[in-house]
Amino acid sequence: MSASVLVVDDEAVFRVLAEEALISEGFEVRTAESLRKARSEIDAAAPDVLILDRRLPDGDGIDFLKSLRADGPPATVVVVVTAYGDVENAVEALRAGAWDYLTKPVQLTDLLIKLRKVLETRGLKDRLVLAMTNAAGPPTVALRSPAMLEVAERLRRVSLSPFTPVFMRGPSGVGKQRAAETVHDLTWAGEHGAPFVEVNCAALPDDLVESELFGHEKGAFTDARSTRRGLIEMAAGGTLFLDEITELPLRSQAKLLKFLDTMRFRRLGGQREIAVELRVVAATNQDPEALVLAGHFREDLYHRLTVFVVTLPALAARPEDIPDLAQTFVSFFAKRIRKRAFHLSPGALHALRSYDYPGNVRELRNIVERAVILSRGPEITERDIVLSEVREQRPPRDAFVWVPARAEGSPPSLDEVERAYLVRLLEHFEGHRSAAAQAMGVSYPTFLRRLRDFGLD
């Protein structure tokens, strides 16, 4: 199906010439001479591309664009037409949500070039939908809520800049890795075999972090019996995903910063500098600004990584996504265990929508998997929905009011408070570390690292 274009301009000659040129290139074209007519055309059928003049008899095209974007995430790509040399108008158009701009007098060849680029962009958006509903497994991101549609649009935009670092923020279980994989798929869609290398920084032993990231030459240390490529080198030409980035030791943070600044590194024990091109995507469920202030995360590295930030909202903040996600998980797990297809009863859906999901999409997936196993089919009912008991196990808030006091009466250090908190947490959960990690709101590897740091493992 050909792409549709709506040309909004009060100059009749331009509308006629643009319509003829675009139709000859295979576009479906409609025209409007005013914003009122444009709104009517968009309400009837949203075009793929909107060519929008800035100055129109019944208003300002930029204000019209802002009203379109206020209605929700962009479904139409907008190219604004501005006066020649008016840089301020062009910048304002881009800030308002325009994909690009043209300057008057508009040359038809320039218009066609812009639209060909738009077609490439639309292709990326189509691949975005496919990537975020990957058939190889159940999706961890849905494209229904305004919040997630905005995330999808940000991923599309940054995919056009292949070497810009991306910083993923959001609580545990919201799908930061899937979002990173989506950026990778969009960025390297035309490159066969572009690697996606995932690194869980919390799971790397402190003494092996640099060897794992940068590799080593034979004889670099006692056990280095042969030369080994590091994860950065393996990710060349693709994406390096640094999950739980705030767990990197400070020394390794400094070396990572130097690499990000130059895209060059040396293997441990090596003399030769190796240059690579790749995108770095970092992710955390922590508060990086607080860690910077506490001296646990380098401020310069933080600024280097946060060139483009994508914040994934908690599932409780986007309840519109729950029904589609839940049904997708139902179909996936029913197929996996070779059960007949199920559907969710209204009572089951109500139970799922009424829960606040401290574990986010990951927890929803687990709840649905459990329901598929328990259900006798063909309908999953409310009695099959067993919600997490972690909240009931959480200690009361006043259980951790106590902090260790020093003999001289001065306040305890942050490390002393954290160690005391970990001790109390383990006592409350009777040594069950996974439950303690979930109550603390961190991943299990991160919790184990905290225990090691304070000698509590």
C-alpha positions as CSV (number, residue, x, y, z in Angstrom):
1,M,0.0,0.0,0.0
2,S,1.4,3.4,-1.0
3,A,2.2,6.1,1.5
4,S,-0.4,8.9,2.0
5,V,0.5,12.6,2.1
6,L,-1.6,15.6,3.1
7,V,-0.3,18.9,1.7
8,V,-1.5,21.9,3.7
9,D,-0.7,25.2,2.0
10,D,-2.7,28.3,1.1
11,E,-0.8,28.7,-2.2
12,A,-3.0,27.0,-4.9
13,V,-0.2,26.7,-7.4
14,F,2.1,24.9,-5.0
15,R,-0.7,22.5,-4.0
16,V,-1.4,21.6,-7.6
17,L,2.3,21.1,-8.5
18,A,3.1,19.2,-5.4
19,E,0.0,16.9,-5.9
20,E,1.0,16.1,-9.5
21,A,4.7,15.4,-8.6
22,L,3.8,13.2,-5.6
23,I,1.1,11.3,-7.5
24,S,3.6,10.6,-10.2
25,E,6.0,9.1,-7.6
26,G,3.2,6.7,-6.3
27,F,2.0,8.6,-3.3
28,E,-1.7,9.0,-2.3
29,V,-2.2,12.7,-2.1
30,R,-4.8,15.0,-0.5
31,T,-4.6,18.8,-0.1
32,A,-5.9,21.4,2.2
33,E,-5.8,25.2,2.0
34,S,-6.5,25.9,5.7
35,L,-6.0,24.4,9.1
36,R,-9.7,23.8,9.5
37,K,-9.7,21.7,6.3
38,A,-6.5,20.0,7.4
39,R,-8.1,19.0,10.7
40,S,-11.1,17.6,8.8
41,E,-8.8,15.6,6.5
42,I,-6.8,14.2,9.4
43,D,-9.9,13.2,11.4
44,A,-11.2,11.4,8.3
45,A,-7.9,9.4,7.8
46,A,-4.6,10.3,9.4
47,P,-1.9,10.6,6.6
48,D,1.5,9.0,6.8
49,V,3.1,12.3,6.1
50,L,1.8,15.9,6.7
51,I,3.4,18.7,4.7
52,L,2.5,21.7,6.8
53,D,2.9,25.4,5.9
54,R,3.8,27.7,8.8
55,R,1.6,30.7,7.8
56,L,-2.0,29.9,7.0
57,P,-5.1,32.1,6.8
58,D,-6.7,30.7,9.9
59,G,-3.7,30.2,12.2
60,D,-0.1,29.2,12.8
61,G,1.1,25.8,11.6
62,I,3.3,25.4,14.6
63,D,0.4,25.8,17.0
64,F,-1.5,23.3,14.9
65,L,1.4,20.9,15.1
66,K,1.5,21.3,18.9
67,S,-2.2,20.5,19.1
68,L,-1.7,17.3,17.1
69,R,1.1,16.2,19.3
70,A,-1.0,17.0,22.4
71,D,-3.6,14.5,21.2
72,G,-1.1,11.7,21.8
73,P,2.2,10.1,20.4
74,P,2.8,10.9,16.8
75,A,1.3,8.6,14.2
76,T,1.9,11.1,11.3
77,V,5.4,12.3,10.3
78,V,5.2,16.1,9.9
79,V,7.4,18.2,7.7
80,V,7.0,22.0,8.3
81,V,7.4,24.6,5.6
82,T,9.1,27.8,6.9
83,A,10.3,31.1,5.4
84,Y,13.7,31.0,3.7
85,G,16.5,31.4,6.2
86,D,14.3,31.6,9.2
87,V,16.4,29.4,11.5
88,E,14.3,30.3,14.6
89,N,11.1,29.0,13.0
90,A,12.8,25.8,11.9
91,V,14.1,25.1,15.4
92,E,10.7,25.9,16.9
93,A,9.1,23.4,14.4
94,L,11.5,20.6,15.5
95,R,10.9,21.3,19.1
96,A,7.2,21.1,18.5
97,G,7.6,17.6,17.1
98,A,8.3,18.1,13.4
99,W,10.4,15.4,11.8
100,D,12.1,17.9,9.4
101,Y,11.4,21.2,7.7
102,L,11.6,22.8,4.2
103,T,12.3,26.4,3.4
104,K,10.4,28.5,0.9
105,P,10.4,28.6,-2.1
106,V,10.0,24.8,-1.9
107,Q,11.7,22.9,-4.7
108,L,9.8,19.8,-5.7
109,T,13.0,17.8,-5.9
110,D,13.8,18.7,-2.3
111,L,10.2,17.7,-1.3
112,L,10.6,14.3,-2.9
113,I,14.0,13.7,-1.2
114,K,12.4,14.5,2.2
115,L,9.6,12.1,1.5
116,R,11.9,9.3,0.5
117,K,13.7,9.7,3.8
118,V,10.3,9.6,5.5
119,L,9.6,6.3,3.9
120,E,12.8,5.0,5.4
121,T,11.6,6.3,8.8
122,R,8.2,4.7,8.4
123,G,10.0,1.4,7.6
124,L,11.9,1.8,10.9
125,K,8.7,2.4,12.8
126,D,7.2,-0.8,11.3
127,R,10.3,-2.7,12.4
128,L,9.9,-1.1,15.8
129,V,6.5,-2.7,16.3
130,L,7.9,-6.1,15.2
131,A,10.9,-5.8,17.4
132,M,8.9,-4.9,20.5
133,T,6.5,-7.8,19.9
134,N,9.2,-10.4,19.0
135,A,7.7,-13.7,18.0
136,A,10.7,-15.6,19.5
137,G,9.3,-14.9,23.0
138,P,6.6,-13.0,24.8
139,P,7.0,-9.2,24.6
140,T,8.0,-7.2,27.6
141,V,6.8,-3.9,26.1
142,A,3.4,-3.1,24.8
143,L,2.6,-0.3,22.3
144,R,-0.8,0.8,23.6
145,S,-0.3,3.2,26.5
146,P,0.7,6.8,25.7
147,A,3.7,6.4,27.9
148,M,5.1,3.4,26.0
149,L,4.2,4.9,22.6
150,E,6.4,7.9,23.7
151,V,9.2,5.4,24.6
152,A,8.8,3.8,21.2
153,E,9.1,7.1,19.5
154,R,12.3,8.0,21.4
155,L,13.8,4.7,20.5
156,R,13.0,5.3,16.9
157,R,14.6,8.7,16.9
158,V,17.8,7.6,18.6
159,S,18.1,4.6,16.3
160,L,18.9,7.1,13.5
161,S,22.1,8.1,15.3
162,P,24.0,4.8,15.5
163,F,26.8,5.8,17.9
164,T,25.0,8.0,20.4
165,P,25.0,6.4,23.9
166,V,21.6,5.6,25.3
167,F,20.8,5.5,29.0
168,M,17.9,3.3,30.1
169,R,16.2,4.1,33.4
170,G,13.4,2.4,35.1
171,P,12.6,0.0,38.0
172,S,13.5,-3.7,37.8
173,G,11.4,-5.8,35.5
174,V,10.1,-3.1,33.1
175,G,11.9,-4.4,30.1
176,K,15.1,-2.3,29.8
177,Q,16.9,-5.1,28.0
178,R,14.1,-5.6,25.5
179,A,14.2,-1.8,24.9
180,A,18.0,-2.1,24.3
181,E,17.5,-5.0,21.9
182,T,14.9,-2.9,20.1
183,V,17.3,0.0,19.6
184,H,19.9,-2.5,18.3
185,D,17.4,-4.0,15.9
186,L,16.4,-0.6,14.5
187,T,19.9,0.8,14.3
188,W,21.5,-2.1,12.6
189,A,18.5,-3.3,10.6
190,G,20.4,-3.3,7.3
191,E,23.5,-4.9,8.8
192,H,23.5,-8.7,8.9
193,G,25.3,-10.1,11.9
194,A,25.7,-6.9,13.9
195,P,26.4,-8.2,17.4
196,F,24.4,-7.4,20.5
197,V,26.6,-8.1,23.6
198,E,25.0,-8.0,27.0
199,V,27.1,-7.4,30.1
200,N,25.6,-7.6,33.6
201,C,27.9,-5.4,35.5
202,A,26.7,-6.6,38.9
203,A,27.7,-10.2,38.0
204,L,31.3,-9.4,37.1
205,P,33.8,-10.2,39.8
206,D,35.7,-7.0,40.7
207,D,39.1,-8.5,39.8
208,L,38.0,-9.6,36.4
209,V,35.9,-6.6,35.2
210,E,38.6,-5.1,33.1
211,S,39.7,-8.4,31.6
212,E,36.1,-9.2,30.7
213,L,35.4,-5.8,29.1
214,F,38.8,-5.1,27.4
215,G,40.3,-8.5,26.9
216,H,43.9,-9.5,27.7
217,E,47.0,-10.6,26.0
218,K,48.8,-13.8,26.7
219,G,50.8,-13.6,29.9
220,A,49.0,-10.4,31.1
221,F,48.4,-12.1,34.4
222,T,48.9,-15.5,36.0
223,D,46.0,-17.3,34.3
224,A,46.2,-15.5,31.0
225,R,47.5,-18.5,29.0
226,S,46.2,-17.1,25.7
227,T,45.1,-13.9,24.1
228,R,41.4,-13.2,24.6
229,R,39.1,-10.6,23.1
230,G,37.0,-8.6,25.5
231,L,33.3,-8.0,25.4
232,I,33.8,-4.5,23.9
233,E,35.8,-5.9,21.0
234,M,33.1,-8.6,20.5
235,A,30.5,-5.8,20.2
236,A,32.3,-3.9,17.5
237,G,30.0,-2.9,14.7
238,G,26.9,-3.4,16.9
239,T,25.7,-2.7,20.5
240,L,27.2,-3.1,23.9
241,F,24.5,-3.3,26.6
242,L,25.8,-2.6,30.0
243,D,23.1,-3.6,32.4
244,E,23.3,-2.4,36.1
245,I,26.0,0.0,35.0
246,T,26.1,1.7,38.5
247,E,27.6,-1.6,39.9
248,L,30.9,-1.1,38.1
249,P,33.8,-0.6,40.4
250,L,35.1,3.0,40.4
251,R,38.5,2.0,38.8
252,S,36.7,0.3,35.9
253,Q,34.4,3.3,35.6
254,A,37.4,5.5,34.8
255,K,38.7,3.1,32.1
256,L,35.2,2.9,30.6
257,L,35.0,6.7,30.5
258,K,38.3,6.9,28.6
259,F,37.1,4.3,26.1
260,L,33.8,6.2,25.5
261,D,35.7,9.4,24.9
262,T,38.0,7.9,22.3
263,M,36.4,4.6,21.2
264,R,39.9,3.2,21.6
265,F,41.3,0.8,24.2
266,R,44.1,-1.6,25.0
267,R,43.8,-5.2,26.1
268,L,45.3,-5.9,29.5
269,G,49.0,-6.4,28.9
270,G,48.8,-5.0,25.4
271,Q,50.6,-2.2,23.7
272,R,48.5,-1.7,20.6
273,E,45.4,0.5,20.7
274,I,42.3,-1.0,19.2
275,A,39.7,1.3,17.6
276,V,36.0,0.2,17.4
277,E,32.7,1.7,16.4
278,L,29.7,0.7,18.4
279,R,26.7,1.9,20.4
280,V,26.8,1.7,24.2
281,V,23.4,1.3,25.9
282,A,23.6,1.5,29.7
283,A,20.8,0.6,32.1
284,T,20.1,0.9,35.8
285,N,17.2,0.5,38.2
286,Q,19.0,2.7,40.8
287,D,19.1,6.5,41.3
288,P,22.3,7.4,39.5
289,E,22.2,11.0,40.6
290,A,22.1,9.9,44.3
291,L,25.0,7.5,43.6
292,V,27.0,10.3,42.0
293,L,26.4,12.5,45.1
294,A,27.4,9.6,47.4
295,G,30.7,9.1,45.4
296,H,29.8,5.6,44.2
297,F,29.4,6.6,40.5
298,R,31.6,9.0,38.6
299,E,29.9,12.2,37.6
300,D,31.8,12.5,34.3
301,L,30.9,9.0,33.3
302,Y,27.2,9.7,34.2
303,H,27.2,12.7,31.9
304,R,29.0,10.8,29.1
305,L,26.4,8.0,29.2
306,T,23.3,10.2,29.5
307,V,23.5,11.8,26.1
308,F,20.1,10.3,25.3
309,V,17.9,9.1,28.2
310,V,15.0,6.7,27.9
311,T,12.8,6.2,31.0
312,L,10.6,3.2,31.0
313,P,7.6,3.6,33.3
314,A,6.5,1.1,35.9
315,L,3.7,-1.2,34.8
316,A,1.4,0.2,37.4
317,A,1.7,3.6,35.6
318,R,0.4,2.2,32.3
319,P,-2.5,-0.2,33.1
320,E,-3.7,0.1,29.5
321,D,-0.9,-2.4,28.6
322,I,-1.9,-5.1,31.1
323,P,-4.7,-6.9,29.1
324,D,-2.7,-7.2,25.9
325,L,0.4,-8.2,27.6
326,A,-1.4,-10.7,29.8
327,Q,-3.2,-12.3,26.8
328,T,0.1,-12.5,24.9
329,F,1.8,-14.3,27.8
330,V,-1.2,-16.6,28.1
331,S,-0.9,-17.6,24.4
332,F,2.9,-18.0,24.7
333,F,2.9,-20.2,27.7
334,A,0.0,-22.3,26.6
335,K,1.9,-23.1,23.4
336,R,5.1,-23.8,25.3
337,I,3.5,-26.4,27.6
338,R,1.3,-27.7,24.7
339,K,-2.0,-26.7,26.3
340,R,-5.0,-25.7,24.2
341,A,-5.4,-21.9,23.7
342,F,-6.7,-20.1,26.7
343,H,-8.4,-16.8,27.2
344,L,-8.7,-14.6,30.3
345,S,-12.1,-14.3,32.0
346,P,-13.4,-10.8,33.0
347,G,-12.7,-11.6,36.6
348,A,-9.2,-12.7,35.9
349,L,-8.6,-9.5,33.9
350,H,-10.0,-7.4,36.8
351,A,-7.7,-9.1,39.2
352,L,-4.7,-8.5,37.0
353,R,-5.6,-4.8,36.5
354,S,-6.2,-4.3,40.2
355,Y,-2.7,-5.3,41.2
356,D,0.2,-2.8,41.5
357,Y,3.1,-5.1,40.2
358,P,6.1,-4.3,42.3
359,G,8.0,-6.6,40.0
360,N,6.5,-4.9,36.9
361,V,6.2,-6.8,33.6
362,R,8.5,-9.6,34.7
363,E,6.1,-10.2,37.6
364,L,3.0,-10.1,35.3
365,R,4.7,-12.7,33.1
366,N,5.3,-15.0,36.1
367,I,1.8,-14.6,37.4
368,V,0.4,-15.5,34.0
369,E,2.7,-18.5,33.5
370,R,1.5,-19.8,36.9
371,A,-2.1,-19.3,35.9
372,V,-1.7,-21.2,32.7
373,I,-0.3,-24.1,34.6
374,L,-3.0,-24.0,37.2
375,S,-5.9,-23.5,34.9
376,R,-8.0,-26.4,33.7
377,G,-9.1,-24.4,30.7
378,P,-10.3,-23.2,28.4
379,E,-10.7,-20.1,30.5
380,I,-8.3,-18.6,33.1
381,T,-10.5,-17.4,35.9
382,E,-9.8,-15.3,39.0
383,R,-9.1,-18.3,41.2
384,D,-6.1,-19.1,38.9
385,I,-4.5,-15.7,39.4
386,V,-2.2,-16.1,42.3
387,L,-0.5,-12.8,43.1
388,S,2.8,-12.4,44.8
389,E,3.1,-12.8,48.5
390,V,6.2,-10.6,48.8
391,R,4.3,-7.6,49.8
392,E,2.7,-9.4,52.7
393,Q,6.2,-10.5,53.7
394,R,7.6,-7.0,53.6
395,P,8.6,-5.8,57.0
396,P,6.8,-2.8,58.4
397,R,8.4,0.6,57.6
398,D,9.3,1.2,61.2
399,A,11.3,-2.0,61.3
400,F,14.3,-0.2,60.0
401,V,14.1,3.1,61.9
402,W,17.1,2.0,64.0
403,V,20.6,3.0,62.8
404,P,23.8,2.2,64.6
405,A,25.0,4.8,67.0
406,R,28.6,5.8,67.6
407,A,30.0,6.0,71.0
408,E,30.9,9.6,70.6
409,G,27.4,10.5,69.5
410,S,28.2,11.5,65.9
411,P,25.8,10.2,63.2
412,P,26.8,6.9,61.5
413,S,28.3,6.8,58.1
414,L,26.3,5.8,55.0
415,D,28.2,2.5,54.9
416,E,27.3,1.8,58.5
417,V,23.7,2.5,57.9
418,E,23.6,0.3,54.8
419,R,25.3,-2.6,56.5
420,A,22.9,-2.4,59.5
421,Y,20.0,-2.3,57.1
422,L,21.3,-5.4,55.3
423,V,21.7,-7.3,58.6
424,R,18.1,-6.4,59.7
425,L,16.8,-7.4,56.2
426,L,18.4,-10.8,56.4
427,E,17.2,-11.3,59.9
428,H,13.6,-10.5,58.9
429,F,13.6,-12.9,56.0
430,E,15.5,-15.6,58.0
431,G,18.4,-15.6,55.6
432,H,16.4,-15.9,52.4
433,R,18.5,-13.7,50.2
434,S,16.2,-13.7,47.1
435,A,13.3,-12.5,49.2
436,A,15.5,-9.9,50.9
437,A,16.7,-8.6,47.5
438,Q,13.1,-8.3,46.2
439,A,12.1,-6.4,49.3
440,M,15.1,-4.1,49.0
441,G,14.1,-3.5,45.3
442,V,17.4,-4.6,43.7
443,S,18.3,-7.5,41.5
444,Y,19.7,-10.7,43.1
445,P,23.2,-10.2,41.7
446,T,23.3,-6.6,43.1
447,F,22.1,-7.8,46.5
448,L,24.9,-10.5,46.6
449,R,27.5,-7.8,45.7
450,R,26.2,-5.7,48.6
451,L,26.6,-8.6,50.9
452,R,30.2,-9.3,49.7
453,D,31.1,-5.6,50.0
454,F,30.1,-5.6,53.7
455,G,31.4,-9.1,54.5
456,L,27.9,-10.5,55.0
457,D,28.0,-13.3,52.4
